[in-house]
Amino acid sequence: MSSHTTQSTGDGVLRAVVANALANALIVLAILLLVLGGAALARPKLTYAGGKVVGLMNLSTDEGCLPAKLTGKVVKRAFGRDGLYLESVILEEKSGQRTFINVEDGYRNLDAATNGAVKQSLETILAVGRGVSLRVLGCGAAARTLTLDAVRPL
């Protein structure tokens, strides 16, 4: 009976090791899916007319957030620490209400041509004083954190 007990204990240890390895593999797979899935979502789409970009879409990687549309004039914009990439804009609506909107820079990780086209288009379309129509995603508590998802000039 001693050999049967030793075999059962060995089987239990083996099962625990296999279960632990499987759990770790699933965690790694989930992390990879999040990382790779996020990069796929950050793929901006540019709309051209007359050889110029007249709209950008798919700028945000936020999922599960509430979409909203805003129209107004860009009254202020801020760039990141490097001074090169647009970080946020403040939009003044016709009513006079001002709204702070984050601008993600996930496109920086894409190929150089896409990066340059998106960067230049955002800086041109979101110039101070320009009228724009925006699609934003509201995230967080009561959807108060707004992130730019699409933009087109008015």
PAPA-303326 format. One record per residue: residue number from 1; y, z, x of N, C-alpha, C in turn. Coordinates in steps of 0.02 Angstrom, whole numbers. Each point is the difference from the previous one (the first is absolute). Layout:
<nodes>
NUM,Y,Z,X,Y,Z,X,Y,Z,X;
...
</nodes>
This chain:
<nodes>
1,-60,0,41,60,0,-41,62,0,43;
2,-6,24,60,56,3,46,26,-70,17;
3,-46,-48,10,22,-68,16,34,-33,-59;
4,-21,18,-63,32,-28,-60,72,26,-6;
5,11,64,14,66,30,-4,45,-31,54;
6,-25,-10,59,39,-30,54,19,-72,-18;
7,-46,-36,-30,14,-70,-20,53,0,-55;
8,-3,45,-49,49,3,-54,69,17,27;
9,3,47,48,63,18,31,29,-59,39;
10,-42,-36,36,21,-59,37,26,-54,-46;
11,-34,-9,-57,23,-50,-49,68,19,-29;
12,10,65,-12,63,24,-27,58,-11,49;
13,-13,13,64,51,-11,52,16,-74,6;
14,-52,-42,-1,10,-72,4,41,-26,-59;
15,-16,24,-60,38,-20,-60,73,22,5;
16,12,59,26,69,25,8,39,-43,50;
17,-33,-18,55,32,-41,50,16,-69,-28;
18,-47,-30,-37,11,-65,-30,55,3,-52;
19,0,52,-42,51,7,-51,69,9,31;
20,5,38,54,63,10,35,25,-65,30;
21,-45,-38,31,19,-64,30,23,-49,-54;
22,-34,-1,-56,20,-44,-56,69,20,-27;
23,12,64,-7,65,24,-25,56,-20,48;
24,-13,7,65,51,-19,50,12,-76,-2;
25,-52,-39,-8,7,-73,-3,42,-20,-61;
26,-11,33,-57,38,-15,-60,74,19,8;
27,14,54,34,69,20,13,35,-52,44;
28,-34,-22,52,29,-51,45,12,-65,-39;
29,-48,-19,-42,8,-61,-41,59,6,-47;
30,8,58,-32,57,10,-45,66,-5,37;
31,5,28,60,61,-3,39,15,-72,20;
32,-51,-37,21,9,-70,17,24,-41,-59;
33,-28,12,-58,22,-36,-60,72,15,-17;
34,20,63,8,70,18,-13,47,-35,49;
35,-18,1,63,42,-30,52,4,-76,-10;
36,-57,-32,-6,-1,-73,-7,26,-22,-67;
37,-14,38,-52,25,-17,-67,76,6,-3;
38,28,51,32,73,9,1,34,-58,35;
39,-29,-24,54,29,-57,37,-1,-62,-43;
40,-52,-9,-39,-5,-59,-43,53,2,-55;
41,14,60,-26,49,7,-53,71,-12,25;
42,12,11,64,67,-7,27,16,-73,18;
43,-37,-47,-25,10,-71,16,55,-29,-44;
44,61,-4,26,56,-26,-40,-9,-73,-19;
45,27,-17,-58,0,-70,-22,74,-21,-5;
46,15,-56,31,68,-26,1,5,-59,-47;
47,55,-4,-38,12,-56,-45,57,-41,30;
48,-12,-65,7,50,-45,31,29,-47,-52;
49,64,-18,10,34,-52,-39,50,-32,46;
50,-3,-65,6,46,-35,44,-7,21,73;
51,-60,18,21,-11,20,69,23,70,17;
52,24,38,-50,22,69,12,-42,48,-40;
53,-8,60,25,-36,52,-37,45,25,-56;
54,-25,-2,-61,39,23,-57,-34,59,-36;
55,-52,26,30,-33,58,-29,-57,24,43;
56,-12,64,-3,-56,31,35,-38,45,-48;
57,-66,0,6,-43,42,-42,-52,34,44;
58,-34,49,-28,-55,35,35,25,35,63;
59,56,33,-4,28,33,59,-25,72,9;
60,-29,29,-53,-20,70,3,-75,7,1;
61,-23,52,34,-72,16,1,-17,56,-48;
62,49,27,-36,-12,55,-46,-43,-22,-59;
63,-53,37,-12,-44,-15,-57,6,55,-51;
64,-10,-17,-62,1,51,-53,69,25,-17;
65,51,-34,21,69,21,-15,26,-40,-59;
66,53,25,-30,28,-32,-60,51,-54,19;
67,-9,-61,-24,47,-54,15,62,5,-44;
68,57,-21,27,63,-2,-37,42,-57,27;
69,46,-25,-41,45,-53,22,71,28,1;
70,36,-18,52,70,20,8,41,-61,17;
71,62,-1,-24,46,-54,17,67,31,19;
72,30,-27,52,64,27,20,23,-30,66;
73,46,36,32,30,-23,63,-20,49,55;
74,-18,-28,58,-16,41,58,66,29,27;
75,5,67,3,61,31,23,-8,32,69;
76,-62,11,21,-12,29,66,-71,-15,20;
77,-10,-6,65,-68,-8,25,-5,36,67;
78,-62,21,15,-12,38,62,-59,-31,36;
79,5,2,67,-53,-27,42,-36,58,34;
80,-61,-13,23,-40,51,34,29,19,67;
81,-34,43,35,24,25,66,14,-56,49;
82,-42,-53,-3,10,-54,48,59,-45,-18;
83,28,10,-60,58,-38,-22,-16,-72,-20;
84,-64,-17,-2,-20,-69,-14,-29,-11,-70;
85,-35,49,-26,-36,-11,-63,32,41,-57;
86,12,-34,-55,30,31,-59,-44,56,-25;
87,28,58,-11,-37,60,-20,14,18,-73;
88,62,-11,-23,17,18,-69,64,-36,-21;
89,9,-3,-66,61,-28,-28,22,46,-58;
90,64,-3,-14,27,34,-59,27,-55,-45;
91,-25,1,-62,18,-50,-50,46,32,-52;
92,55,-34,-14,45,23,-53,-10,-45,-61;
93,-21,30,-54,-11,-37,-62,66,-11,-35;
94,0,-43,-50,61,-17,-37,33,63,-30;
95,-40,50,-18,26,62,-29,35,43,51;
96,-7,-16,65,30,40,53,-49,48,32;
97,-59,7,-30,-51,44,28,-27,-29,65;
98,-8,43,50,-26,-22,65,-70,28,9;
99,-44,-42,29,-70,17,9,-21,-14,72;
100,-34,49,30,-27,-7,68,-69,-31,-4;
101,-12,-53,40,-64,-36,-1,-26,-7,72;
102,-61,23,11,-33,-8,65,-23,-72,9;
103,1,-23,62,-25,-66,18,-54,10,53;
104,-62,-17,-18,-55,7,48,4,-55,53;
105,-25,16,59,0,-50,54,-71,-19,21;
106,-47,3,-47,-70,-17,14,-9,-71,24;
107,47,-44,-15,-5,-69,21,6,-7,76;
108,23,52,34,6,-2,73,-67,-11,34;
109,-54,21,-34,-67,-6,28,-31,-68,-12;
110,34,-44,-34,-27,-67,-14,19,-47,57;
111,-20,-62,-6,15,-49,52,76,-7,9;
112,20,-25,58,71,-3,18,41,-44,-48;
113,-29,-54,-24,36,-45,-45,15,35,-66;
114,-50,33,-29,10,36,-63,49,58,10;
115,-9,37,53,44,56,16,73,-24,2;
116,12,-52,38,69,-26,7,29,-25,-65;
117,-41,-36,-39,24,-27,-64,17,56,-49;
118,-43,50,-5,13,55,-46,60,40,22;
119,4,16,65,56,39,27,66,-35,-14;
120,5,-63,17,62,-38,-10,17,-6,-74;
121,-49,-12,-41,12,-8,-72,24,65,-31;
122,-30,56,18,22,64,-26,72,15,20;
123,16,-13,63,68,13,24,51,-45,-34;
124,-19,-61,-15,45,-48,-32,9,16,-74;
125,-56,7,-35,3,12,-73,29,69,-16;
126,-15,50,42,24,68,-13,63,16,41;
127,42,-49,10,64,11,34,47,41,-45;
128,40,42,30,48,40,-38,46,-46,-40;
129,9,16,-64,43,-39,-44,-36,-52,-41;
130,-63,-14,16,-38,-51,-36,-32,28,-62;
131,-1,-41,-53,-35,18,-61,-73,-17,6;
132,-43,46,-23,-72,-11,6,-37,27,-61;
133,-59,-28,-10,-47,25,-50,-60,26,39;
134,-19,63,-13,-53,32,38,-57,22,-45;
135,-60,-1,27,-57,34,-30,-15,57,48;
136,-1,60,-26,-14,59,41,-61,35,-27;
137,-32,40,42,-56,41,-21,22,73,6;
138,-5,36,-55,18,70,-1,-62,43,11;
139,1,40,53,-58,40,18,21,74,3;
140,-50,42,7,13,71,7,15,34,-66;
141,25,61,5,16,39,-60,50,-37,-43;
142,-18,-13,-61,42,-35,-49,23,-68,25;
143,-38,-30,45,15,-67,27,71,-4,29;
144,21,53,34,68,2,27,9,-36,67;
145,-53,-9,37,5,-35,64,-10,-74,-12;
146,53,-39,10,-2,-72,-14,-10,-39,64;
147,-45,-49,-3,-14,-44,56,6,-72,-23;
148,34,-41,39,10,-70,-16,-66,-38,1;
149,-13,-38,-53,-60,-41,-3,16,-74,-4;
150,56,-17,-32,20,-71,-6,76,-3,-5;
151,28,-56,24,73,-9,-2,16,-74,-8;
152,54,-13,-37,27,-68,-4,75,6,-11;
153,38,-48,27,73,4,-10,19,-20,-71;
154,57,24,-21,26,-20,-67,45,-59,6;
</nodes>
